[in-house]
Amino acid sequence: MQRTGNRGEHAPFPLPSIAVIGTGKRVGKTAVTGHVARLFARDCDVVVVAMGRGGPPEPEVAEVKPTVEDLLRLSREGRHAASDYLETAALAGVVTIGCRRAGGGLAGAPGESNVPAGAALAAEREPDLVIFDGSGAAIPPVDVGARVLVTSSAQPPTGS
């Protein structure tokens, strides 16, 4: 994994892109990412780059919806068969690249991440849109065109 630092550095990204980020864990980022991916995939080629603590040590591409047999095989190989990227691939039906992050420092910057390598894989495919899925409160370390912030309904809209 590449050290990304805690200074909020974002790698440049050449294609149209959106990041779905959140104020914390379990606020629905992956669900929103899947919904956005399905909506855009109606009219254009979409690739999702999903970042997670349980993501693969090297970026992995899910070309098709994983089957139960695929997930069992991954699990039996000792891999994380419930990673967010597999969920997105299964439910959104778009090509999804799984990435890993470690830590979540100041201002959402992961301490280490292989997301820039996953972003490069996505760019090689030349899709119309790349959607980056955040992890916890960590923000994918890639410079994107727009961000969607997902928060808990229990959190006051004023942030106080």
C-alpha positions as CSV (number, residue, x, y, z in Angstrom):
1,M,0.0,0.0,0.0
2,Q,1.1,3.5,-0.6
3,R,1.5,5.9,2.3
4,T,-0.8,8.8,1.6
5,G,0.0,10.8,4.7
6,N,-2.3,12.8,6.9
7,R,-2.1,16.1,5.1
8,G,-5.1,15.5,2.9
9,E,-3.1,15.0,-0.3
10,H,-5.3,13.8,-3.2
11,A,-3.8,12.1,-6.3
12,P,-4.9,13.8,-9.5
13,F,-7.6,11.9,-11.5
14,P,-8.2,12.6,-15.2
15,L,-11.7,11.3,-15.6
16,P,-15.2,12.5,-14.5
17,S,-15.6,11.3,-11.0
18,I,-17.7,11.4,-7.8
19,A,-16.7,10.3,-4.3
20,V,-19.3,9.2,-1.8
21,I,-18.0,10.0,1.6
22,G,-19.4,9.9,5.1
23,T,-19.3,11.3,8.6
24,G,-18.6,7.9,10.1
25,K,-19.2,4.1,9.9
26,R,-22.6,2.6,9.0
27,V,-24.2,5.7,7.6
28,G,-25.1,4.1,4.3
29,K,-22.2,5.1,2.0
30,T,-22.1,1.8,0.2
31,A,-25.8,1.8,-0.3
32,V,-25.7,5.4,-1.7
33,T,-22.7,4.4,-3.9
34,G,-24.6,1.4,-5.3
35,H,-27.7,3.6,-6.0
36,V,-25.7,6.3,-7.7
37,A,-23.8,3.7,-9.8
38,R,-27.1,2.0,-10.9
39,L,-28.6,5.4,-11.9
40,F,-25.6,6.5,-14.0
41,A,-25.1,3.0,-15.5
42,R,-28.4,3.4,-17.2
43,D,-26.8,5.8,-19.7
44,C,-23.0,5.5,-19.4
45,D,-20.1,3.2,-18.5
46,V,-19.5,3.3,-14.8
47,V,-16.7,1.9,-12.7
48,V,-16.7,2.0,-8.9
49,V,-13.5,2.1,-6.8
50,A,-14.4,1.0,-3.3
51,M,-12.1,1.6,-0.3
52,G,-12.4,-0.4,2.9
53,R,-10.5,-1.5,5.9
54,G,-11.2,-5.1,4.8
55,G,-10.3,-4.4,1.2
56,P,-7.7,-6.5,-0.7
57,P,-4.0,-5.8,-0.2
58,E,-3.7,-5.2,-3.9
59,P,-6.6,-3.7,-5.9
60,E,-8.9,-6.4,-7.3
61,V,-11.4,-6.0,-10.1
62,A,-14.8,-7.6,-9.9
63,E,-15.9,-7.7,-13.5
64,V,-19.3,-9.3,-12.9
65,K,-21.7,-9.8,-10.1
66,P,-20.1,-12.4,-7.7
67,T,-22.0,-15.5,-7.2
68,V,-22.4,-17.4,-3.9
69,E,-19.9,-19.9,-5.2
70,D,-17.4,-17.0,-5.9
71,L,-17.8,-15.7,-2.4
72,L,-17.4,-19.1,-0.8
73,R,-14.2,-19.6,-2.9
74,L,-12.8,-16.3,-1.7
75,S,-13.6,-17.1,1.9
76,R,-12.0,-20.6,1.6
77,E,-8.9,-18.9,0.2
78,G,-8.7,-16.9,3.4
79,R,-9.8,-13.7,1.7
80,H,-12.4,-11.2,2.9
81,A,-15.6,-12.3,1.0
82,A,-17.8,-9.6,2.5
83,S,-15.7,-6.6,1.4
84,D,-17.7,-3.5,0.3
85,Y,-16.5,-3.8,-3.3
86,L,-18.1,-7.2,-3.6
87,E,-21.3,-5.9,-2.2
88,T,-21.3,-3.0,-4.7
89,A,-20.5,-5.3,-7.6
90,A,-23.3,-7.7,-6.6
91,L,-26.0,-5.1,-6.0
92,A,-25.1,-2.4,-8.5
93,G,-24.0,-4.7,-11.3
94,V,-21.1,-2.5,-12.4
95,V,-17.4,-3.2,-12.6
96,T,-16.0,-2.6,-9.2
97,I,-12.4,-2.3,-8.0
98,G,-11.7,-3.2,-4.4
99,C,-9.0,-1.3,-2.5
100,R,-7.7,-1.1,1.1
101,R,-7.1,1.7,3.5
102,A,-5.4,1.7,6.9
103,G,-6.2,4.3,9.5
104,G,-8.3,7.4,9.1
105,G,-6.3,10.5,10.2
106,L,-7.0,14.2,10.3
107,A,-9.7,15.5,8.0
108,G,-10.5,12.0,6.7
109,A,-7.1,11.2,5.2
110,P,-6.2,7.5,5.4
111,G,-2.7,6.7,6.8
112,E,-2.1,4.2,4.0
113,S,-4.1,3.3,0.9
114,N,-3.9,1.5,-2.4
115,V,-6.7,3.6,-3.8
116,P,-4.4,5.5,-6.2
117,A,-3.4,2.2,-7.7
118,G,-7.1,1.2,-8.0
119,A,-7.9,4.6,-9.5
120,A,-5.2,3.9,-12.2
121,L,-6.9,0.6,-13.0
122,A,-10.2,2.4,-13.3
123,A,-8.7,5.1,-15.6
124,E,-7.2,2.4,-17.9
125,R,-10.7,1.2,-18.6
126,E,-11.7,4.7,-19.8
127,P,-15.2,4.7,-18.4
128,D,-17.6,7.6,-18.6
129,L,-17.7,8.0,-14.8
130,V,-15.7,6.7,-11.8
131,I,-17.4,6.6,-8.4
132,F,-15.1,6.4,-5.4
133,D,-16.7,4.8,-2.3
134,G,-15.3,6.1,1.0
135,S,-14.7,4.0,4.2
136,G,-15.8,5.1,7.6
137,A,-14.9,8.8,7.8
138,A,-11.9,8.2,5.6
139,I,-12.0,10.0,2.2
140,P,-10.6,8.3,-0.9
141,P,-7.2,10.1,-1.5
142,V,-8.1,11.0,-5.1
143,D,-9.0,14.4,-6.5
144,V,-12.6,14.0,-7.8
145,G,-15.0,16.3,-9.6
146,A,-17.7,16.2,-6.8
147,R,-18.4,14.6,-3.4
148,V,-21.6,13.3,-1.9
149,L,-21.6,13.4,1.9
150,V,-23.7,10.8,3.7
151,T,-24.5,11.1,7.4
152,S,-26.6,9.5,10.0
153,S,-30.2,10.7,10.4
154,A,-29.4,10.9,14.1
155,Q,-26.8,13.6,13.5
156,P,-28.2,17.2,13.6
157,P,-28.1,19.0,10.2
158,T,-26.3,21.9,11.8
159,G,-23.4,19.6,12.9
160,S,-23.7,20.6,16.5
